[in-house]
Amino acid sequence: MKPFEYVRADDATQAVAMVAERPNARFLGGGTNLVDHMKLGLVEPELLVDVTALPFNRVEPLPDGGVRIGAAVRNSDLAANPLVRQNYPVLAAALLSGASGQLRNLATTGGNLVQRTRCPYFQTLYTPCNKREPGSGCSAITGHNREHAILGASQACVATHPSDMAVALTALGATVRVLGPAGERVVPIGELNRLPGDEPHQDTTLNHGELITAVDLPALPLAKRSAYYKVRDRASYAFAQVSAAIAVDIHSGVVRDVRVALGGVAHKPWRAHRAEALLRGAPATEDVFRAAADAELAEAKPLSDNGFKVPMVRNTLVSVLRRLAREH
Amino acid sequence: MSIGIPVERMDGRAKVTGTAPYAYEHQVADPLYLHLIQSTIARGQVTAIDVAAAEALPGVAAVLTHHTAPRLAPDAPAEFRALQSGEIVHHGQVIAGVVAESPHIARHAAGLVRVTYDARPHDVRLRADHPDLYTPDMVAIGAPADSATGDTHAALASAPFRIDQTYTTSAMFHSPIEPHATTAIWADDLTVYEASQGVHDFTALLAQALGFPADRIRVIAPHVGGAFGSKGLARPHAVLAALASRMTGGRAVKVALTRRQMFALTNHRPATVQRVQLGADADGRLTALVHDAILSTARYEEYVEWVATSSRNMYATPNRRTTHRAVRLDVQMPAPMRAPGEAQGHFATESAMDELATAIGMDPIELRIRNEPSADADTGLPWSSRNLVECLRLGAQRFGWAGRGRRREGDWLIGTGVAAATLPTWFKLISVAYGPSHAAVEHVGNGRYLVSTGASDAGTGARTALSQIAADALSVPLSDVDLELGDNALPRAMLAAGSMGTMVWGSAIVAAAGEFRRLHGTDPRPGARAEGAMTGNPHTERVTIDSFHAVFAEAAVHAETGEIRVPRLLGVFDIGRVVNPRTARSQLIGGMTMGLSMALHESAAVDQHVGAVVNNDFAGYHIATHADVADIDAVWLDKPDPYANEMGIRPAGENGVIGVAAAVANAVNHATGVRIRDLPITPDKLVVSRFAR
C-alpha cells in the first residue's frame, strides 16, 4: 500500500474543495471497500478526506411524508431506524441481508452507493479489465462469470453492482443529494449508477469531487407492504446471485401499483420497468406474475456460467409477489 | 481417572484473551518484515526483474530475487526451492521478496518491483479425457494405484441392478484462521517460530533445504491456529524468512502470508473426477464395485492422493476394481487436506450407494448393512473392532430415520440422507514416513510432573487430551501434570497427521510414564526423569484398525430459488475410547462443518486463461458460516479398541468430514428427486432442474 495523506473533514464544502482540486484525492466513508482496494493496489490515492464526522448522520422525516437519510448514517443504524422499519421494510431487509454485522457497523449510506463491483478480474491487478484499466479487455466474458450480469451488459464489461441497499432504494425511487464544487444537485437513484457501455470505468454519473450528502425517500404508502429477497450461495455473508426488492399495492385482486428492482443481474441496481408496466392494473395472479418476470427477462443475455440466473430471477420475482399478494 | 472427563481446553483462556503467542506474535528484538512477491503467470521464465525503485525506498533492508537469494541445497524439496532460478512452475509462485523495517514499507516496496516474463502455454484444468493421464507408481500413502479381484466386467454385465455414474469435486483450500507465518532469527544458530503441525519434521526439511545442521535449528510452535494438513511441510515463506535473516546480519525477520497468498502458496485438496460402477442382485448384495479416480497433481512435484483406496475394504463384494489416474498440471502441488482422499472418495461411493438403494427400492441403511464385510478384503485380515452397523442403527434411531418421508414446509422441500464412512489408521506409515514419537516424564518435586513431547496442538485440544492421558498413566490427578509441546528441543514426535496425534503421542506418554515408574517408583526424587517411545503398532500384521461412522443429514431446498439449507446433521462414530468428550465432540462437529462446507460451498474457480484460481479471497471462496450450520451433533459408541493402543483410542478428528457431502447430496435427492453429482451443491444447479418450475 502506498503512503497517503489523511484529513478528517469537519466542513462539507471544504471537504469537497479538497477532493475536487486534487485528481487523486478520495472521500473516505466507512472504508469497507476503498481500504480493501488500497491494500490490493487497485487505487493509490494521495489524499483521503474522511467525511464520517460531517453532520450527515441523521435520519429525519421530511415534510412531504418522506425520509431524509444522511450519507454518513451507518448501515446498521439505518436498518434499525423505526421510520425505515415501519414505512420502508424493504430497505431494512436489504440492509440486513448485506455483508456482516461488523461491516454494517462501519459502512455508510453514501459509501454503500458508490461501492465497486466484486468481479474477481476487477479486483486482481494482473488480469485484463476494462473497468480497472480501460481498453485492456474483459477477462470475465471468457472466464469465470457465474456471478456476472445478464441484463444491460456490454462487450466491454459484464460486472454487477454489489449493493443490496441500492436495490431497495431503486425500488423506492429514492433521490440522491450531491454536493459539488458548484453547489448542490439532486440525482434520481436510477441515474446515479450507469450501465457499462463503452466506459465501464465510470461506475456512476458523479463527477470527481462530488460528495453524496443524503438520500431522500419519497412518501410511498405502498412501501409498507414491501419485501427484499436475496438468493445467495450460503445463508449469510455472500453477495446476491439474484435479489429482488418489491413493493406492491393490491386491491380487490388487482395490482394498483408496484415497484420492482433487481440485484445481482446488472451493472446497476435494475429497476424492472417492464415487469411493473405489465403488473400495474393486472390481476394479481400467478400467471401475471410469471408473464411480468418473463417480460423483464426477454432481453436477458446470459454468459457461459450464469444461465441459471434467468430462471432464478423469474422464480424469485414470482415467489416474492405471491407472498406479498397473500399478505394483502 | 482423567480420561473420559470433558476437561475444558487448557489453553482456551489464553487463546480467547489473545495472550497465547502465535508464530508471528512472538516478541523478538528489532524485527524486519518480509513481503512476498508472486508470479502472475503459471508457466515460463522470469526474464527481468527491476528492483531499483523498491531498493531505493527508505526502510527497505533487502530485496530477494533469484539473483540475490542465497543458494539452497541442491536436494532441497521442490516446494521449498524458492528463488533458486527464474523458472515459473505455477501461478502465484514466489519470485521475489522485500525485507523492510515495517510490514507496510515491505508491502509498498513489493508493489514497486517490476517483473517481465517469457510465458509458456499452461494447463491448469483437470478433465477426465485429458490426453496426459498416467498411472502413478503408487498413491501418496504408499498403496498401489490399482487393485483388482474377480471379474467386474462379467459381474456388471449380468447384474440385475447397476449404477454407472461420474462424480466430480473441485480443488479446495485448507484456509486455517491463522495465516501461515514465520519469525526467523539466523545469527549463529537458527531459531524459527513457525505455524507448524510438526516441529521435528519441519526442522528436518528446513535443515535439508538450507544445508544447515538440524541440531543448530530451534523450532518453536506452542500454538497453531488451525492447519488441516497445510502446515505439515516447510514452505517457501519459512525458507525465505530464514534466508532474509541471514542476509540482514541475523536480524529477526517476520513474514505472514496474506489470505490471497494462501490460495497460491499453501497447497490444496486436489480436484477429482470419479466414475463409480456398482452391480447388485435383487437382495442388494454387491456383485461388483468399480471405483476409477482421476485427479490432478503438479507438473513439478508429484502428489497423487488416495481417493479410491477405501473402496478396497468398505463393502463386501466378490468382484472389485479400483484405479487412480493422475494428470500433471501447471498448478501448485496438491497436499493432504483434512480427510485427504476419503473426503472426495466417499462423496462418490456413498452417493452411488444411495443411487443403488433407490434403483433397487431398498432402504439405504439396509443396503449398507447387507454389504457389511466380515474381514478387510484388501488385506484379508480381521477388523480390530468394526461397529459400522451399530453406528447406522443408533443413528437411525436418534435421527428419526424410520418412515422418512419427503415433505414440504412452505416453499421448502425437505428430505433426509445417510452415508457410511471409514477412516483408516496409518500405523504402517510410522515406520516408513512419520517416524517414532517420544515423550519424557520428569518429577519436578512435590508430586508435580512435567510431561514433554515435541507434538503439535494445531487447535485440536491435543494439549488437554495428552495431559489427561499423562495423568492416568502416572496415576496422579490432572492438576499435578504440566505438559509441554510444540518445541523441537522436546523429545522427537511425529507431526499431527492422519488424526493420529493423540493416539501416537499418547502412547509415547504412556510408555514414558511406565518407564518412569519402573525406574523411579511411586515416590520419586525431584529431577527423576524417564523417556518412552511409540514406534509402531505390532497388531497391524494381524488386524486392520480403522475407524467407522455414519452421517445423517436433513436437507431443505427452496422450491423456487434452489437455495439449500441443512437443518440437521448427525454423526455417529465408532472411534474407540474417547479421551475428552468436550474436545472430541468439537473435533467431530468441526469436521462435519468442514464436510458441510465441502457439500454446499467450497470450490476453487480455476480460470484456464489466467492459469490461476480467481476466487482467491473469502468473499469469493465460500466456507460455511454460522448461519449455515444449524442443529449439528456428534455421538460415539465408546467401544475401546484393544488393538489400537493402551488407551483403546482410535483416530477421531478427520472422521467428521467424511461422508457428509454424500449424506447431504442424498438428502437433496430425497427432497427434490434431483441428483447432484458435482460438488458443491449450489442453488444454480438446482434452480435449473425440473422440480423448480
HADDOCK unambig.tbl for C-alpha pairs under 7 A between the chains (distance, minus, plus):
assign (segid A and resid 1 and name CA) (segid B and resid 104 and name CA) 6.71 0.50 0.50
assign (segid A and resid 1 and name CA) (segid B and resid 107 and name CA) 6.08 0.50 0.50
assign (segid A and resid 1 and name CA) (segid B and resid 108 and name CA) 4.76 0.50 0.50
assign (segid A and resid 2 and name CA) (segid B and resid 108 and name CA) 5.43 0.50 0.50
assign (segid A and resid 120 and name CA) (segid B and resid 614 and name CA) 6.13 0.50 0.50
assign (segid A and resid 120 and name CA) (segid B and resid 615 and name CA) 6.37 0.50 0.50
assign (segid A and resid 126 and name CA) (segid B and resid 40 and name CA) 6.46 0.50 0.50
assign (segid A and resid 143 and name CA) (segid B and resid 607 and name CA) 5.92 0.50 0.50
assign (segid A and resid 144 and name CA) (segid B and resid 605 and name CA) 6.94 0.50 0.50
assign (segid A and resid 144 and name CA) (segid B and resid 607 and name CA) 6.40 0.50 0.50
assign (segid A and resid 231 and name CA) (segid B and resid 561 and name CA) 6.92 0.50 0.50
assign (segid A and resid 231 and name CA) (segid B and resid 563 and name CA) 6.98 0.50 0.50
assign (segid A and resid 233 and name CA) (segid B and resid 682 and name CA) 6.14 0.50 0.50
assign (segid A and resid 233 and name CA) (segid B and resid 683 and name CA) 6.51 0.50 0.50
assign (segid A and resid 234 and name CA) (segid B and resid 628 and name CA) 6.64 0.50 0.50
assign (segid A and resid 235 and name CA) (segid B and resid 627 and name CA) 5.59 0.50 0.50
assign (segid A and resid 235 and name CA) (segid B and resid 628 and name CA) 5.39 0.50 0.50
assign (segid A and resid 236 and name CA) (segid B and resid 625 and name CA) 6.56 0.50 0.50
assign (segid A and resid 236 and name CA) (segid B and resid 627 and name CA) 5.98 0.50 0.50
assign (segid A and resid 238 and name CA) (segid B and resid 619 and name CA) 6.75 0.50 0.50
assign (segid A and resid 308 and name CA) (segid B and resid 684 and name CA) 5.40 0.50 0.50
assign (segid A and resid 308 and name CA) (segid B and resid 687 and name CA) 6.69 0.50 0.50
assign (segid A and resid 308 and name CA) (segid B and resid 688 and name CA) 5.94 0.50 0.50
assign (segid A and resid 311 and name CA) (segid B and resid 687 and name CA) 6.73 0.50 0.50
assign (segid A and resid 311 and name CA) (segid B and resid 688 and name CA) 6.74 0.50 0.50
assign (segid A and resid 312 and name CA) (segid B and resid 561 and name CA) 5.59 0.50 0.50
assign (segid A and resid 312 and name CA) (segid B and resid 687 and name CA) 6.25 0.50 0.50
assign (segid A and resid 315 and name CA) (segid B and resid 560 and name CA) 5.24 0.50 0.50
assign (segid A and resid 315 and name CA) (segid B and resid 561 and name CA) 6.20 0.50 0.50
assign (segid A and resid 316 and name CA) (segid B and resid 560 and name CA) 6.60 0.50 0.50
assign (segid A and resid 316 and name CA) (segid B and resid 561 and name CA) 6.17 0.50 0.50
assign (segid A and resid 319 and name CA) (segid B and resid 560 and name CA) 6.89 0.50 0.50
